[in-house]
Amino acid sequence: MADFLKNAFEDMKESAKAQHEVDKNNFEAAKMEAKAQWEEAKAQSNPQIRKAAEQAEREKAIAEAKERTAQAQVRMNAAKGGNQT
């Protein structure tokens, strides 16, 4: 019986250590995510960085719209039964 209790307490001790390690790493990750979010918010207050990010987003949207237009043209040509451009 004494060995059973000794083993049980050893297992609990190891489990607590492992859980502490998990918690410590999760806390560190949350702390770094918050720091990154703060830096992103701070960067957005800089007009030049914000304008560059907005321009990049607009260019991406334009590229996606052009791709959708090209795909629609291909579908229209296929529906008409030919490769007219």
N, CA, C and O atoms as a Maestro MAE file, in Angstrom:
{
 s_m_m2io_version
 :::
 2.0.0
}

f_m_ct {
 s_m_title
 :::
 protein
 m_atom[340] {
  # First column is atom index #
  i_m_mmod_type
  r_m_x_coord
  r_m_y_coord
  r_m_z_coord
  i_m_residue_number
  s_m_chain_name
  s_m_pdb_residue_name
  s_m_pdb_atom_name
  i_m_atomic_number
  :::
  1 25 0.823 -1.189 0.000 1 A "MET " " N  " 7
  2 3 0.000 0.000 0.000 1 A "MET " " CA " 6
  3 2 0.870 1.258 0.000 1 A "MET " " C  " 6
  4 15 0.537 2.245 -0.655 1 A "MET " " O  " 8
  5 25 1.968 1.223 0.723 2 A "ALA " " N  " 7
  6 3 2.846 2.384 0.799 2 A "ALA " " CA " 6
  7 2 3.476 2.668 -0.560 2 A "ALA " " C  " 6
  8 15 3.634 3.826 -0.947 2 A "ALA " " O  " 8
  9 25 3.835 1.609 -1.282 3 A "ASP " " N  " 7
  10 3 4.403 1.798 -2.619 3 A "ASP " " CA " 6
  11 2 3.380 2.416 -3.563 3 A "ASP " " C  " 6
  12 15 3.712 3.268 -4.387 3 A "ASP " " O  " 8
  13 25 2.123 1.972 -3.431 4 A "PHE " " N  " 7
  14 3 1.059 2.512 -4.276 4 A "PHE " " CA " 6
  15 2 0.925 4.023 -4.064 4 A "PHE " " C  " 6
  16 15 0.866 4.791 -5.025 4 A "PHE " " O  " 8
  17 25 0.879 4.438 -2.795 5 A "LEU " " N  " 7
  18 3 0.746 5.859 -2.493 5 A "LEU " " CA " 6
  19 2 1.982 6.636 -2.939 5 A "LEU " " C  " 6
  20 15 1.870 7.742 -3.467 5 A "LEU " " O  " 8
  21 25 3.147 6.059 -2.727 6 A "LYS " " N  " 7
  22 3 4.386 6.718 -3.143 6 A "LYS " " CA " 6
  23 2 4.389 6.928 -4.650 6 A "LYS " " C  " 6
  24 15 4.728 8.009 -5.132 6 A "LYS " " O  " 8
  25 25 4.012 5.892 -5.391 7 A "ASN " " N  " 7
  26 3 3.951 5.998 -6.858 7 A "ASN " " CA " 6
  27 2 2.888 7.009 -7.298 7 A "ASN " " C  " 6
  28 15 3.100 7.766 -8.245 7 A "ASN " " O  " 8
  29 25 1.760 7.015 -6.615 8 A "ALA " " N  " 7
  30 3 0.681 7.940 -6.963 8 A "ALA " " CA " 6
  31 2 1.142 9.380 -6.768 8 A "ALA " " C  " 6
  32 15 0.903 10.233 -7.622 8 A "ALA " " O  " 8
  33 25 1.805 9.650 -5.640 9 A "PHE " " N  " 7
  34 3 2.285 11.005 -5.389 9 A "PHE " " CA " 6
  35 2 3.400 11.398 -6.360 9 A "PHE " " C  " 6
  36 15 3.480 12.557 -6.769 9 A "PHE " " O  " 8
  37 25 4.240 10.467 -6.723 10 A "GLU " " N  " 7
  38 3 5.285 10.737 -7.715 10 A "GLU " " CA " 6
  39 2 4.658 11.079 -9.067 10 A "GLU " " C  " 6
  40 15 5.094 12.010 -9.745 10 A "GLU " " O  " 8
  41 25 3.628 10.314 -9.450 11 A "ASP " " N  " 7
  42 3 2.928 10.590 -10.706 11 A "ASP " " CA " 6
  43 2 2.275 11.968 -10.682 11 A "ASP " " C  " 6
  44 15 2.323 12.706 -11.665 11 A "ASP " " O  " 8
  45 25 1.663 12.307 -9.544 12 A "MET " " N  " 7
  46 3 1.028 13.625 -9.434 12 A "MET " " CA " 6
  47 2 2.071 14.732 -9.514 12 A "MET " " C  " 6
  48 15 1.835 15.777 -10.121 12 A "MET " " O  " 8
  49 25 3.216 14.497 -8.902 13 A "LYS " " N  " 7
  50 3 4.291 15.497 -8.926 13 A "LYS " " CA " 6
  51 2 4.793 15.710 -10.357 13 A "LYS " " C  " 6
  52 15 4.983 16.848 -10.786 13 A "LYS " " O  " 8
  53 25 5.005 14.622 -11.090 14 A "GLU " " N  " 7
  54 3 5.462 14.715 -12.475 14 A "GLU " " CA " 6
  55 2 4.415 15.390 -13.344 14 A "GLU " " C  " 6
  56 15 4.741 16.200 -14.211 14 A "GLU " " O  " 8
  57 25 3.155 15.052 -13.104 15 A "SER " " N  " 7
  58 3 2.067 15.645 -13.873 15 A "SER " " CA " 6
  59 2 1.986 17.152 -13.612 15 A "SER " " C  " 6
  60 15 1.786 17.939 -14.537 15 A "SER " " O  " 8
  61 25 2.142 17.540 -12.360 16 A "ALA " " N  " 7
  62 3 2.099 18.965 -12.018 16 A "ALA " " CA " 6
  63 2 3.259 19.710 -12.666 16 A "ALA " " C  " 6
  64 15 3.083 20.831 -13.144 16 A "ALA " " O  " 8
  65 25 4.435 19.107 -12.686 17 A "LYS " " N  " 7
  66 3 5.589 19.740 -13.335 17 A "LYS " " CA " 6
  67 2 5.333 19.912 -14.824 17 A "LYS " " C  " 6
  68 15 5.602 20.971 -15.392 17 A "LYS " " O  " 8
  69 25 4.809 18.864 -15.454 18 A "ALA " " N  " 7
  70 3 4.540 18.929 -16.888 18 A "ALA " " CA " 6
  71 2 3.484 19.991 -17.195 18 A "ALA " " C  " 6
  72 15 3.622 20.751 -18.154 18 A "ALA " " O  " 8
  73 25 2.423 20.042 -16.372 19 A "GLN " " N  " 7
  74 3 1.368 21.034 -16.586 19 A "GLN " " CA " 6
  75 2 1.901 22.441 -16.375 19 A "GLN " " C  " 6
  76 15 1.509 23.369 -17.083 19 A "GLN " " O  " 8
  77 25 2.797 22.605 -15.399 20 A "HIS " " N  " 7
  78 3 3.407 23.913 -15.161 20 A "HIS " " CA " 6
  79 2 4.205 24.354 -16.387 20 A "HIS " " C  " 6
  80 15 4.169 25.524 -16.767 20 A "HIS " " O  " 8
  81 25 4.919 23.424 -16.998 21 A "GLU " " N  " 7
  82 3 5.694 23.737 -18.200 21 A "GLU " " CA " 6
  83 2 4.772 24.172 -19.340 21 A "GLU " " C  " 6
  84 15 5.074 25.120 -20.065 21 A "GLU " " O  " 8
  85 25 3.652 23.473 -19.489 22 A "VAL " " N  " 7
  86 3 2.673 23.834 -20.520 22 A "VAL " " CA " 6
  87 2 2.118 25.228 -20.239 22 A "VAL " " C  " 6
  88 15 2.043 26.064 -21.139 22 A "VAL " " O  " 8
  89 25 1.734 25.471 -18.999 23 A "ASP " " N  " 7
  90 3 1.175 26.770 -18.633 23 A "ASP " " CA " 6
  91 2 2.188 27.895 -18.844 23 A "ASP " " C  " 6
  92 15 1.841 28.973 -19.327 23 A "ASP " " O  " 8
  93 25 3.425 27.636 -18.481 24 A "LYS " " N  " 7
  94 3 4.470 28.643 -18.634 24 A "LYS " " CA " 6
  95 2 4.649 29.001 -20.113 24 A "LYS " " C  " 6
  96 15 4.774 30.177 -20.456 24 A "LYS " " O  " 8
  97 25 4.661 27.997 -20.980 25 A "ASN " " N  " 7
  98 3 4.825 28.254 -22.418 25 A "ASN " " CA " 6
  99 2 3.600 28.931 -23.013 25 A "ASN " " C  " 6
  100 15 3.734 29.804 -23.871 25 A "ASN " " O  " 8
  101 25 2.405 28.541 -22.571 26 A "ASN " " N  " 7
  102 3 1.191 29.208 -23.047 26 A "ASN " " CA " 6
  103 2 1.162 30.671 -22.630 26 A "ASN " " C  " 6
  104 15 0.744 31.531 -23.405 26 A "ASN " " O  " 8
  105 25 1.603 30.956 -21.413 27 A "PHE " " N  " 7
  106 3 1.655 32.336 -20.940 27 A "PHE " " CA " 6
  107 2 2.638 33.148 -21.769 27 A "PHE " " C  " 6
  108 15 2.349 34.283 -22.151 27 A "PHE " " O  " 8
  109 25 3.790 32.569 -22.045 28 A "GLU " " N  " 7
  110 3 4.796 33.260 -22.853 28 A "GLU " " CA " 6
  111 2 4.258 33.545 -24.257 28 A "GLU " " C  " 6
  112 15 4.478 34.625 -24.806 28 A "GLU " " O  " 8
  113 25 3.549 32.565 -24.835 29 A "ALA " " N  " 7
  114 3 2.967 32.763 -26.166 29 A "ALA " " CA " 6
  115 2 1.922 33.874 -26.146 29 A "ALA " " C  " 6
  116 15 1.901 34.717 -27.042 29 A "ALA " " O  " 8
  117 25 1.059 33.883 -25.137 30 A "ALA " " N  " 7
  118 3 0.031 34.921 -25.033 30 A "ALA " " CA " 6
  119 2 0.673 36.293 -24.853 30 A "ALA " " C  " 6
  120 15 0.206 37.283 -25.417 30 A "ALA " " O  " 8
  121 25 1.738 36.348 -24.068 31 A "LYS " " N  " 7
  122 3 2.437 37.605 -23.838 31 A "LYS " " CA " 6
  123 2 3.042 38.126 -25.148 31 A "LYS " " C  " 6
  124 15 2.947 39.317 -25.444 31 A "LYS " " O  " 8
  125 25 3.660 37.240 -25.928 32 A "MET " " N  " 7
  126 3 4.264 37.653 -27.187 32 A "MET " " CA " 6
  127 2 3.201 38.053 -28.213 32 A "MET " " C  " 6
  128 15 3.411 38.984 -28.990 32 A "MET " " O  " 8
  129 25 2.064 37.357 -28.219 33 A "GLU " " N  " 7
  130 3 0.979 37.725 -29.129 33 A "GLU " " CA " 6
  131 2 0.456 39.118 -28.792 33 A "GLU " " C  " 6
  132 15 0.191 39.918 -29.690 33 A "GLU " " O  " 8
  133 25 0.308 39.407 -27.505 34 A "ALA " " N  " 7
  134 3 -0.158 40.730 -27.091 34 A "ALA " " CA " 6
  135 2 0.852 41.800 -27.488 34 A "ALA " " C  " 6
  136 15 0.477 42.890 -27.921 34 A "ALA " " O  " 8
  137 25 2.129 41.481 -27.336 35 A "LYS " " N  " 7
  138 3 3.175 42.432 -27.715 35 A "LYS " " CA " 6
  139 2 3.152 42.684 -29.224 35 A "LYS " " C  " 6
  140 15 3.297 43.822 -29.671 35 A "LYS " " O  " 8
  141 25 2.967 41.619 -30.000 36 A "ALA " " N  " 7
  142 3 2.902 41.762 -31.455 36 A "ALA " " CA " 6
  143 2 1.689 42.592 -31.854 36 A "ALA " " C  " 6
  144 15 1.770 43.438 -32.744 36 A "ALA " " O  " 8
  145 25 0.575 42.346 -31.195 37 A "GLN " " N  " 7
  146 3 -0.639 43.110 -31.494 37 A "GLN " " CA " 6
  147 2 -0.428 44.588 -31.170 37 A "GLN " " C  " 6
  148 15 -0.879 45.458 -31.916 37 A "GLN " " O  " 8
  149 25 0.249 44.872 -30.072 38 A "TRP " " N  " 7
  150 3 0.554 46.255 -29.698 38 A "TRP " " CA " 6
  151 2 1.435 46.917 -30.753 38 A "TRP " " C  " 6
  152 15 1.188 48.055 -31.153 38 A "TRP " " O  " 8
  153 25 2.462 46.198 -31.201 39 A "GLU " " N  " 7
  154 3 3.367 46.755 -32.211 39 A "GLU " " CA " 6
  155 2 2.629 47.010 -33.518 39 A "GLU " " C  " 6
  156 15 2.875 48.014 -34.186 39 A "GLU " " O  " 8
  157 25 1.712 46.094 -33.891 40 A "GLU " " N  " 7
  158 3 0.925 46.303 -35.108 40 A "GLU " " CA " 6
  159 2 0.041 47.537 -34.980 40 A "GLU " " C  " 6
  160 15 -0.069 48.330 -35.915 40 A "GLU " " O  " 8
  161 25 -0.584 47.694 -33.823 41 A "ALA " " N  " 7
  162 3 -1.437 48.867 -33.603 41 A "ALA " " CA " 6
  163 2 -0.605 50.137 -33.629 41 A "ALA " " C  " 6
  164 15 -1.031 51.155 -34.175 41 A "ALA " " O  " 8
  165 25 0.572 50.076 -33.043 42 A "LYS " " N  " 7
  166 3 1.454 51.239 -33.029 42 A "LYS " " CA " 6
  167 2 1.901 51.586 -34.445 42 A "LYS " " C  " 6
  168 15 1.996 52.761 -34.800 42 A "LYS " " O  " 8
  169 25 2.177 50.562 -35.254 43 A "ALA " " N  " 7
  170 3 2.604 50.795 -36.632 43 A "ALA " " CA " 6
  171 2 1.471 51.413 -37.454 43 A "ALA " " C  " 6
  172 15 1.718 52.214 -38.356 43 A "ALA " " O  " 8
  173 25 0.236 51.042 -37.140 44 A "GLN " " N  " 7
  174 3 -0.899 51.589 -37.874 44 A "GLN " " CA " 6
  175 2 -1.077 53.084 -37.609 44 A "GLN " " C  " 6
  176 15 -1.713 53.781 -38.400 44 A "GLN " " O  " 8
  177 25 -0.526 53.575 -36.514 45 A "SER " " N  " 7
  178 3 -0.645 55.001 -36.235 45 A "SER " " CA " 6
  179 2 0.336 55.821 -37.072 45 A "SER " " C  " 6
  180 15 0.200 57.039 -37.176 45 A "SER " " O  " 8
  181 25 1.317 55.156 -37.661 46 A "ASN " " N  " 7
  182 3 2.263 55.829 -38.548 46 A "ASN " " CA " 6
  183 2 1.602 55.957 -39.919 46 A "ASN " " C  " 6
  184 15 1.317 54.936 -40.544 46 A "ASN " " O  " 8
  185 25 1.348 57.164 -40.409 47 A "PRO " " N  " 7
  186 3 0.615 57.346 -41.666 47 A "PRO " " CA " 6
  187 2 1.287 56.675 -42.864 47 A "PRO " " C  " 6
  188 15 0.601 56.125 -43.726 47 A "PRO " " O  " 8
  189 25 2.597 56.713 -42.929 48 A "GLN " " N  " 7
  190 3 3.279 56.120 -44.086 48 A "GLN " " CA " 6
  191 2 3.103 54.611 -44.105 48 A "GLN " " C  " 6
  192 15 2.846 54.032 -45.161 48 A "GLN " " O  " 8
  193 25 3.235 53.981 -42.975 49 A "ILE " " N  " 7
  194 3 3.077 52.526 -42.910 49 A "ILE " " CA " 6
  195 2 1.631 52.152 -43.194 49 A "ILE " " C  " 6
  196 15 1.367 51.190 -43.915 49 A "ILE " " O  " 8
  197 25 0.687 52.910 -42.628 50 A "ARG " " N  " 7
  198 3 -0.727 52.623 -42.847 50 A "ARG " " CA " 6
  199 2 -1.088 52.770 -44.322 50 A "ARG " " C  " 6
  200 15 -1.796 51.931 -44.879 50 A "ARG " " O  " 8
  201 25 -0.597 53.840 -44.956 51 A "LYS " " N  " 7
  202 3 -0.881 54.056 -46.383 51 A "LYS " " CA " 6
  203 2 -0.304 52.935 -47.233 51 A "LYS " " C  " 6
  204 15 -0.943 52.484 -48.183 51 A "LYS " " O  " 8
  205 25 0.898 52.483 -46.897 52 A "ALA " " N  " 7
  206 3 1.523 51.391 -47.657 52 A "ALA " " CA " 6
  207 2 0.723 50.105 -47.500 52 A "ALA " " C  " 6
  208 15 0.534 49.369 -48.469 52 A "ALA " " O  " 8
  209 25 0.252 49.829 -46.287 53 A "ALA " " N  " 7
  210 3 -0.544 48.625 -46.050 53 A "ALA " " CA " 6
  211 2 -1.873 48.701 -46.794 53 A "ALA " " C  " 6
  212 15 -2.317 47.716 -47.384 53 A "ALA " " O  " 8
  213 25 -2.505 49.868 -46.766 54 A "GLU " " N  " 7
  214 3 -3.770 50.038 -47.486 54 A "GLU " " CA " 6
  215 2 -3.568 49.884 -48.987 54 A "GLU " " C  " 6
  216 15 -4.396 49.273 -49.663 54 A "GLU " " O  " 8
  217 25 -2.472 50.433 -49.519 55 A "GLN " " N  " 7
  218 3 -2.188 50.319 -50.949 55 A "GLN " " CA " 6
  219 2 -1.957 48.859 -51.334 55 A "GLN " " C  " 6
  220 15 -2.437 48.405 -52.372 55 A "GLN " " O  " 8
  221 25 -1.227 48.129 -50.501 56 A "ALA " " N  " 7
  222 3 -0.984 46.714 -50.776 56 A "ALA " " CA " 6
  223 2 -2.295 45.936 -50.769 56 A "ALA " " C  " 6
  224 15 -2.493 45.036 -51.585 56 A "ALA " " O  " 8
  225 25 -3.189 46.284 -49.848 57 A "GLU " " N  " 7
  226 3 -4.487 45.615 -49.783 57 A "GLU " " CA " 6
  227 2 -5.321 45.925 -51.024 57 A "GLU " " C  " 6
  228 15 -5.990 45.045 -51.565 57 A "GLU " " O  " 8
  229 25 -5.275 47.189 -51.475 58 A "ARG " " N  " 7
  230 3 -6.015 47.554 -52.695 58 A "ARG " " CA " 6
  231 2 -5.465 46.827 -53.910 58 A "ARG " " C  " 6
  232 15 -6.231 46.352 -54.749 58 A "ARG " " O  " 8
  233 25 -4.145 46.736 -54.013 59 A "GLU " " N  " 7
  234 3 -3.541 46.042 -55.153 59 A "GLU " " CA " 6
  235 2 -3.912 44.568 -55.156 59 A "GLU " " C  " 6
  236 15 -4.146 43.982 -56.213 59 A "GLU " " O  " 8
  237 25 -3.966 43.974 -53.980 60 A "LYS " " N  " 7
  238 3 -4.374 42.566 -53.884 60 A "LYS " " CA " 6
  239 2 -5.828 42.409 -54.334 60 A "LYS " " C  " 6
  240 15 -6.149 41.472 -55.065 60 A "LYS " " O  " 8
  241 25 -6.702 43.310 -53.909 61 A "ALA " " N  " 7
  242 3 -8.108 43.251 -54.296 61 A "ALA " " CA " 6
  243 2 -8.269 43.423 -55.803 61 A "ALA " " C  " 6
  244 15 -9.092 42.749 -56.422 61 A "ALA " " O  " 8
  245 25 -7.489 44.320 -56.392 62 A "ILE " " N  " 7
  246 3 -7.543 44.535 -57.848 62 A "ILE " " CA " 6
  247 2 -7.098 43.277 -58.581 62 A "ILE " " C  " 6
  248 15 -7.725 42.874 -59.561 62 A "ILE " " O  " 8
  249 25 -6.022 42.655 -58.114 63 A "ALA " " N  " 7
  250 3 -5.527 41.435 -58.750 63 A "ALA " " CA " 6
  251 2 -6.564 40.318 -58.666 63 A "ALA " " C  " 6
  252 15 -6.762 39.576 -59.628 63 A "ALA " " O  " 8
  253 25 -7.225 40.200 -57.511 64 A "GLU " " N  " 7
  254 3 -8.261 39.177 -57.359 64 A "GLU " " CA " 6
  255 2 -9.439 39.459 -58.289 64 A "GLU " " C  " 6
  256 15 -9.989 38.535 -58.888 64 A "GLU " " O  " 8
  257 25 -9.828 40.721 -58.414 65 A "ALA " " N  " 7
  258 3 -10.941 41.087 -59.296 65 A "ALA " " CA " 6
  259 2 -10.597 40.791 -60.756 65 A "ALA " " C  " 6
  260 15 -11.441 40.311 -61.512 65 A "ALA " " O  " 8
  261 25 -9.357 41.079 -61.148 66 A "LYS " " N  " 7
  262 3 -8.942 40.784 -62.528 66 A "LYS " " CA " 6
  263 2 -8.949 39.288 -62.788 66 A "LYS " " C  " 6
  264 15 -9.326 38.849 -63.875 66 A "LYS " " O  " 8
  265 25 -8.535 38.500 -61.801 67 A "GLU " " N  " 7
  266 3 -8.546 37.036 -61.948 67 A "GLU " " CA " 6
  267 2 -9.976 36.529 -62.096 67 A "GLU " " C  " 6
  268 15 -10.249 35.665 -62.930 67 A "GLU " " O  " 8
  269 25 -10.895 37.068 -61.283 68 A "ARG " " N  " 7
  270 3 -12.292 36.659 -61.391 68 A "ARG " " CA " 6
  271 2 -12.864 37.049 -62.754 68 A "ARG " " C  " 6
  272 15 -13.643 36.297 -63.340 68 A "ARG " " O  " 8
  273 25 -12.480 38.220 -63.257 69 A "THR " " N  " 7
  274 3 -12.946 38.666 -64.572 69 A "THR " " CA " 6
  275 2 -12.448 37.723 -65.658 69 A "THR " " C  " 6
  276 15 -13.201 37.353 -66.559 69 A "THR " " O  " 8
  277 25 -11.187 37.338 -65.574 70 A "ALA " " N  " 7
  278 3 -10.623 36.421 -66.566 70 A "ALA " " CA " 6
  279 2 -11.321 35.063 -66.511 70 A "ALA " " C  " 6
  280 15 -11.598 34.466 -67.551 70 A "ALA " " O  " 8
  281 25 -11.600 34.585 -65.328 71 A "GLN " " N  " 7
  282 3 -12.289 33.303 -65.195 71 A "GLN " " CA " 6
  283 2 -13.707 33.380 -65.751 71 A "GLN " " C  " 6
  284 15 -14.181 32.440 -66.389 71 A "GLN " " O  " 8
  285 25 -14.378 34.499 -65.507 72 A "ALA " " N  " 7
  286 3 -15.728 34.684 -66.044 72 A "ALA " " CA " 6
  287 2 -15.697 34.737 -67.567 72 A "ALA " " C  " 6
  288 15 -16.597 34.208 -68.219 72 A "ALA " " O  " 8
  289 25 -14.678 35.365 -68.141 73 A "GLN " " N  " 7
  290 3 -14.547 35.430 -69.595 73 A "GLN " " CA " 6
  291 2 -14.362 34.031 -70.172 73 A "GLN " " C  " 6
  292 15 -14.954 33.696 -71.198 73 A "GLN " " O  " 8
  293 25 -13.549 33.223 -69.519 74 A "VAL " " N  " 7
  294 3 -13.332 31.850 -69.975 74 A "VAL " " CA " 6
  295 2 -14.644 31.077 -69.917 74 A "VAL " " C  " 6
  296 15 -14.965 30.327 -70.839 74 A "VAL " " O  " 8
  297 25 -15.402 31.256 -68.841 75 A "ARG " " N  " 7
  298 3 -16.690 30.553 -68.728 75 A "ARG " " CA " 6
  299 2 -17.666 31.020 -69.797 75 A "ARG " " C  " 6
  300 15 -18.416 30.213 -70.347 75 A "ARG " " O  " 8
  301 25 -17.663 32.331 -70.100 76 A "MET " " N  " 7
  302 3 -18.558 32.843 -71.140 76 A "MET " " CA " 6
  303 2 -18.189 32.260 -72.495 76 A "MET " " C  " 6
  304 15 -19.060 31.859 -73.267 76 A "MET " " O  " 8
  305 25 -16.890 32.216 -72.779 77 A "ASN " " N  " 7
  306 3 -16.444 31.667 -74.061 77 A "ASN " " CA " 6
  307 2 -16.804 30.190 -74.165 77 A "ASN " " C  " 6
  308 15 -17.210 29.722 -75.229 77 A "ASN " " O  " 8
  309 25 -16.658 29.464 -73.077 78 A "ALA " " N  " 7
  310 3 -17.007 28.038 -73.080 78 A "ALA " " CA " 6
  311 2 -18.500 27.860 -73.293 78 A "ALA " " C  " 6
  312 15 -18.917 26.931 -73.985 78 A "ALA " " O  " 8
  313 25 -19.310 28.730 -72.712 79 A "ALA " " N  " 7
  314 3 -20.759 28.647 -72.861 79 A "ALA " " CA " 6
  315 2 -21.178 28.968 -74.298 79 A "ALA " " C  " 6
  316 15 -22.164 28.425 -74.797 79 A "ALA " " O  " 8
  317 25 -20.434 29.841 -74.950 80 A "LYS " " N  " 7
  318 3 -20.756 30.202 -76.326 80 A "LYS " " CA " 6
  319 2 -20.296 29.128 -77.293 80 A "LYS " " C  " 6
  320 15 -20.726 29.099 -78.446 80 A "LYS " " O  " 8
  321 25 -19.433 28.254 -76.833 81 A "GLY " " N  " 7
  322 3 -18.981 27.144 -77.683 81 A "GLY " " CA " 6
  323 2 -17.742 27.453 -78.498 81 A "GLY " " C  " 6
  324 15 -17.538 26.871 -79.563 81 A "GLY " " O  " 8
  325 25 -16.934 28.338 -78.024 82 A "GLY " " N  " 7
  326 3 -15.730 28.658 -78.782 82 A "GLY " " CA " 6
  327 2 -14.682 29.319 -77.898 82 A "GLY " " C  " 6
  328 15 -14.905 29.553 -76.710 82 A "GLY " " O  " 8
  329 25 -13.557 29.610 -78.489 83 A "ASN " " N  " 7
  330 3 -12.471 30.270 -77.785 83 A "ASN " " CA " 6
  331 2 -12.350 31.720 -78.227 83 A "ASN " " C  " 6
  332 15 -11.255 32.176 -78.560 83 A "ASN " " O  " 8
  333 25 -13.435 32.435 -78.235 84 A "GLN " " N  " 7
  334 3 -13.405 33.835 -78.631 84 A "GLN " " CA " 6
  335 2 -12.893 34.679 -77.482 84 A "GLN " " C  " 6
  336 15 -13.278 34.459 -76.334 84 A "GLN " " O  " 8
  337 25 -12.058 35.614 -77.762 85 A "THR " " N  " 7
  338 3 -11.527 36.485 -76.719 85 A "THR " " CA " 6
  339 2 -11.917 37.915 -76.964 85 A "THR " " C  " 6
  340 15 -11.556 38.796 -76.183 85 A "THR " " O  " 8
  :::
 }
 m_bond[339] {
  # First column is bond index #
  i_m_from
  i_m_to
  i_m_order
  :::
  1 1 2 1
  2 2 3 1
  3 3 4 2
  4 3 5 1
  5 5 6 1
  6 6 7 1
  7 7 8 2
  8 7 9 1
  9 9 10 1
  10 10 11 1
  11 11 12 2
  12 11 13 1
  13 13 14 1
  14 14 15 1
  15 15 16 2
  16 15 17 1
  17 17 18 1
  18 18 19 1
  19 19 20 2
  20 19 21 1
  21 21 22 1
  22 22 23 1
  23 23 24 2
  24 23 25 1
  25 25 26 1
  26 26 27 1
  27 27 28 2
  28 27 29 1
  29 29 30 1
  30 30 31 1
  31 31 32 2
  32 31 33 1
  33 33 34 1
  34 34 35 1
  35 35 36 2
  36 35 37 1
  37 37 38 1
  38 38 39 1
  39 39 40 2
  40 39 41 1
  41 41 42 1
  42 42 43 1
  43 43 44 2
  44 43 45 1
  45 45 46 1
  46 46 47 1
  47 47 48 2
  48 47 49 1
  49 49 50 1
  50 50 51 1
  51 51 52 2
  52 51 53 1
  53 53 54 1
  54 54 55 1
  55 55 56 2
  56 55 57 1
  57 57 58 1
  58 58 59 1
  59 59 60 2
  60 59 61 1
  61 61 62 1
  62 62 63 1
  63 63 64 2
  64 63 65 1
  65 65 66 1
  66 66 67 1
  67 67 68 2
  68 67 69 1
  69 69 70 1
  70 70 71 1
  71 71 72 2
  72 71 73 1
  73 73 74 1
  74 74 75 1
  75 75 76 2
  76 75 77 1
  77 77 78 1
  78 78 79 1
  79 79 80 2
  80 79 81 1
  81 81 82 1
  82 82 83 1
  83 83 84 2
  84 83 85 1
  85 85 86 1
  86 86 87 1
  87 87 88 2
  88 87 89 1
  89 89 90 1
  90 90 91 1
  91 91 92 2
  92 91 93 1
  93 93 94 1
  94 94 95 1
  95 95 96 2
  96 95 97 1
  97 97 98 1
  98 98 99 1
  99 99 100 2
  100 99 101 1
  101 101 102 1
  102 102 103 1
  103 103 104 2
  104 103 105 1
  105 105 106 1
  106 106 107 1
  107 107 108 2
  108 107 109 1
  109 109 110 1
  110 110 111 1
  111 111 112 2
  112 111 113 1
  113 113 114 1
  114 114 115 1
  115 115 116 2
  116 115 117 1
  117 117 118 1
  118 118 119 1
  119 119 120 2
  120 119 121 1
  121 121 122 1
  122 122 123 1
  123 123 124 2
  124 123 125 1
  125 125 126 1
  126 126 127 1
  127 127 128 2
  128 127 129 1
  129 129 130 1
  130 130 131 1
  131 131 132 2
  132 131 133 1
  133 133 134 1
  134 134 135 1
  135 135 136 2
  136 135 137 1
  137 137 138 1
  138 138 139 1
  139 139 140 2
  140 139 141 1
  141 141 142 1
  142 142 143 1
  143 143 144 2
  144 143 145 1
  145 145 146 1
  146 146 147 1
  147 147 148 2
  148 147 149 1
  149 149 150 1
  150 150 151 1
  151 151 152 2
  152 151 153 1
  153 153 154 1
  154 154 155 1
  155 155 156 2
  156 155 157 1
  157 157 158 1
  158 158 159 1
  159 159 160 2
  160 159 161 1
  161 161 162 1
  162 162 163 1
  163 163 164 2
  164 163 165 1
  165 165 166 1
  166 166 167 1
  167 167 168 2
  168 167 169 1
  169 169 170 1
  170 170 171 1
  171 171 172 2
  172 171 173 1
  173 173 174 1
  174 174 175 1
  175 175 176 2
  176 175 177 1
  177 177 178 1
  178 178 179 1
  179 179 180 2
  180 179 181 1
  181 181 182 1
  182 182 183 1
  183 183 184 2
  184 183 185 1
  185 185 186 1
  186 186 187 1
  187 187 188 2
  188 187 189 1
  189 189 190 1
  190 190 191 1
  191 191 192 2
  192 191 193 1
  193 193 194 1
  194 194 195 1
  195 195 196 2
  196 195 197 1
  197 197 198 1
  198 198 199 1
  199 199 200 2
  200 199 201 1
  201 201 202 1
  202 202 203 1
  203 203 204 2
  204 203 205 1
  205 205 206 1
  206 206 207 1
  207 207 208 2
  208 207 209 1
  209 209 210 1
  210 210 211 1
  211 211 212 2
  212 211 213 1
  213 213 214 1
  214 214 215 1
  215 215 216 2
  216 215 217 1
  217 217 218 1
  218 218 219 1
  219 219 220 2
  220 219 221 1
  221 221 222 1
  222 222 223 1
  223 223 224 2
  224 223 225 1
  225 225 226 1
  226 226 227 1
  227 227 228 2
  228 227 229 1
  229 229 230 1
  230 230 231 1
  231 231 232 2
  232 231 233 1
  233 233 234 1
  234 234 235 1
  235 235 236 2
  236 235 237 1
  237 237 238 1
  238 238 239 1
  239 239 240 2
  240 239 241 1
  241 241 242 1
  242 242 243 1
  243 243 244 2
  244 243 245 1
  245 245 246 1
  246 246 247 1
  247 247 248 2
  248 247 249 1
  249 249 250 1
  250 250 251 1
  251 251 252 2
  252 251 253 1
  253 253 254 1
  254 254 255 1
  255 255 256 2
  256 255 257 1
  257 257 258 1
  258 258 259 1
  259 259 260 2
  260 259 261 1
  261 261 262 1
  262 262 263 1
  263 263 264 2
  264 263 265 1
  265 265 266 1
  266 266 267 1
  267 267 268 2
  268 267 269 1
  269 269 270 1
  270 270 271 1
  271 271 272 2
  272 271 273 1
  273 273 274 1
  274 274 275 1
  275 275 276 2
  276 275 277 1
  277 277 278 1
  278 278 279 1
  279 279 280 2
  280 279 281 1
  281 281 282 1
  282 282 283 1
  283 283 284 2
  284 283 285 1
  285 285 286 1
  286 286 287 1
  287 287 288 2
  288 287 289 1
  289 289 290 1
  290 290 291 1
  291 291 292 2
  292 291 293 1
  293 293 294 1
  294 294 295 1
  295 295 296 2
  296 295 297 1
  297 297 298 1
  298 298 299 1
  299 299 300 2
  300 299 301 1
  301 301 302 1
  302 302 303 1
  303 303 304 2
  304 303 305 1
  305 305 306 1
  306 306 307 1
  307 307 308 2
  308 307 309 1
  309 309 310 1
  310 310 311 1
  311 311 312 2
  312 311 313 1
  313 313 314 1
  314 314 315 1
  315 315 316 2
  316 315 317 1
  317 317 318 1
  318 318 319 1
  319 319 320 2
  320 319 321 1
  321 321 322 1
  322 322 323 1
  323 323 324 2
  324 323 325 1
  325 325 326 1
  326 326 327 1
  327 327 328 2
  328 327 329 1
  329 329 330 1
  330 330 331 1
  331 331 332 2
  332 331 333 1
  333 333 334 1
  334 334 335 1
  335 335 336 2
  336 335 337 1
  337 337 338 1
  338 338 339 1
  339 339 340 2
  :::
 }
}
